[in-house]
Amino acid sequence: MGFGLSMIILTVVWLGANLMFGAALVPSPCGTMVCLGRLVLTSEFWIHFSITLFRGAAALGITVLLALGAGIPAGRNRRVMDVIMPLAAILQATPPILWITLIMVWAGTGNMVPILVVIASLFPPVFLATAMAAADLDKRFFDLAHVHGVDRFTILKDLILPGIFPHFLAGFSYALGSCLKIAAVAEFLGADQGMGARIYWAYRMMDMEGLFAWALVLVGTGVVMELFWIRPLRDLARKQGGHDAGA
């Protein structure tokens, strides 16, 4: 009900902007949907759409591996945290536009720009969520495991990973919701393929219907991810956190 009402309000605002500014600046919803329909029937659309999804997914996967690999040791060892935390803080304080510029200079345009920009932008929050969760684990369980000679792999599998899961899931859901947006921004300036690149070229050609159509695809993909992936992950994280607190 709430989602449908929001869509109605946005459509009314869109129609009002179209009437106020004209189709040259704000195309009508009907014209945009017709343009989107034509786009979807082309192979070019699916190529650019798939490229952005691949870049976002690849960057997210690498980010998760790096965050787990660095966050768990940092959470369990203060010295490791003191080494990695300044690097994470630098990454978090650096705006994506700077990474886009530097990577374009160093590596040119292509897959490297969006993937590396997404990793640099999303590593700090996922790392911090992982490190803080690892630091909060009860030391007594580790002492008991050492007394009974439990090997490190079993400690990781049965103690650390289940223990950090709720907090990590919260950080992962944030990263999942942001990866495509950041990838599209990087593509807008630093790639010749992908949804962000198509938005850039629509802007350069003043193809407003094309620009709005690609924007709808990007926003629509984000909405679908929010409803079917991100929101369930957040709910699961809250439930897991609640169970842990109750225990």
N, C-alpha and C positions, 0 to 999 in steps of 0.2 A: 504493500500500500504506500509506504513512505517513498520507496524507490520510484514507483509510477508517478507519484505527485511531483517528485523532483524533476523527472523527465518532462512532465507537462509544463512546469514553471520554466525550465531551460528552453523549451521549444517556443513558448510565448515570448520570452526575452529575445530569443534569436529572431523570431518574426518581427518583433518591434525594431530591432537593430537593422534588419533588412529594409523595412519601410522607411526608417529614419535616414540611413546612410546610403541606401541604394545597392543594387546587386554588384556594382563595380568594386565595392569595399566589403560588403557582407552578403554573400550569395544566399538565396532562399534555402530553407531546409529541403524543399522538393528538388530544386536544381542540384543541390549537393548530393542527395541520395541517388539521383539519376547518374551523376558523375561517378559516384562510388560503385553503383551497379555496373557501369561500363568497365571500371578499373578491375573489379573482382573477376571479370570474365577474361582478363588478359593474363598471360604467363608472367609478364613483367611484375604485376602486382604480387604474385605469390613468391617470386624470386626475392624481391626486396623485403617482403614481410618475413620470409624464412631467414633471411640474412640477419635481420635485427633480432629475431628470436634466438638464433644460434649464438650471436655475440653476447646477448644478455645471459643466456643459459651457461655458456662456457665461462664467462667472467664470474658468474655467481658460483659455479662449481669450484673454480680455482680459489675464489675468496673464502669459501667454506673450508677447503682443505688447509689454506694458509692460517685462517683464524683458529681452527682446531689445533693445528700443529704448533702455533705460537701461544694460543690462549691457555691451553691446559698446563704446559710447563710454567708459564708466567703466573698463573693462579696458584700453583703449588710451591713456587720458589720465588721469594722476594727479590733476589738478585736478578733473576731472569726478567721479572716485571720491571725492574729499574732500567734494564737495557732496552726492552722493547717499547715501554710506555712512551718515551719521548718520540720515537719514530711514529707511533700511532697518532700522537698528538699533532705532529707535523703534518701527517697525511690528512687528518681531520680539519686542520686549519687552512689547508691549501684549497682554493676554489677549483672546481673542475676545469674552468676556462684556462687556467695556468697549465694544468696537465695536458690539455688538448694542444695548446700551443707548443709546449716542449716536445711532446711525442711526435707531433707533425714535423718538427725540425729534425728530430733524431731518426724517426722511422718512416716518414712520409705518410701518405694516406692509405687507408685500407683497414683490415681487421684489427691491427695492432692498436690503433687510436681508441676505438670504442671499448675494446676489451680491457686495456690497461687503465683507462680512465675509470671504468666501472670498478675494477679491483681497488684502485687507489681510493675511491670514494666510499666503498662499502666495507673495506677491511677494518677500519677503526671501530665502527659500532658492533660488528660481529665479534671482533677480537675482544672488545671490552666486556660484552655480554658473556662470552665464554670464560674469560679470565676471572671475572667477579664470581661467576657460578662455581668455578673450580676452587676459588679461595674460600668460599662459604661451606665447602664440604667438611663434615665432622672429622676432625683429626683422629678421633678414637677408632673409627673404622679402619683407618690406614694402619694404626698401631696394632690393631688386632690382626689385620691381614699379614703384617710383617712377622708377628709372633708365630703365626701358623704357617709361615713360609709360602704364602701365596705369591705366584709369579706376577711380573709386571703386566703381562698381557691380560691376565684374568682380572687384575685390579682395574685396568683400564676398561675392560669390557663389562664387568659386573658392578663396578663401584663408581668410577668417574663418569663414564658416558651416561648412565641412567641418572646420576646425581645432577649433572649440568643440563640435562635435556630440557626442562621447562624454560630456563633462562636463555639457553641457546636458541630454542624455538622462537622465542620472542624476537631476538636479534635477526634470526633467519627470515622471519615473516616481514620485518622491515626491509631487509635487503631484497627480498623477492619483489616487494612492491615498488622498489626504487630502481631496480636494475635496468628495465626497459626505458624508463624515462631518462636516465643518465646516458644510456647507450644512444638514444635518439639525439640528445643534445650533442654528443661527441660526433655522431654521424653528420649532423647539420653543418658542422665546421670542418670535420676532418676525415670524411669518407665520401666516396662517389657512389656508393650503393647503400641500401637500407632505407627504412622509413624516414629517418631524420634527413637523409640526403634528398629524398623525394620532396619533402616539405621545403627544403632549401631551394630546389629548382623550381617548384611551384611558385615560391615567393619571388625568385629572380625573374620568372616569366610573367609575373602578375596574374597567374592562373588561380584566381581565388576559389573557384569551385574545386579544383584539384587540391589546393592547400587545405581547405576545410574537410575534403574527403579523407585525405591522409591523416589529418588531425583526428577525425572521428575514428579511424582505424586504430590509431595509437591509444586514444582515450578509451575506446571500447574494449581493447585488449586489456588495458589496466583495470577496467571495471569488472570484466569477466574474471581476471585473476583475483581481484579483491573479494568477489562474492564466493567463488568456488575453491580458492586455494588459501589466500591470505587470512580471511576472516576465520575459516575453520582452524587454521594453524594457531591463530591467536587464542581462540576459544580453548583449543587443546592445551596450549601453554598455561592458560589460567587454571584449567581443571587440574593439570599436573602439579602446578604450584600450590593449589589449594589442598591437594592430597598430601603433598610433602609437608605442608604446614600443619595439617591435621595429624600426620604421623608423629 
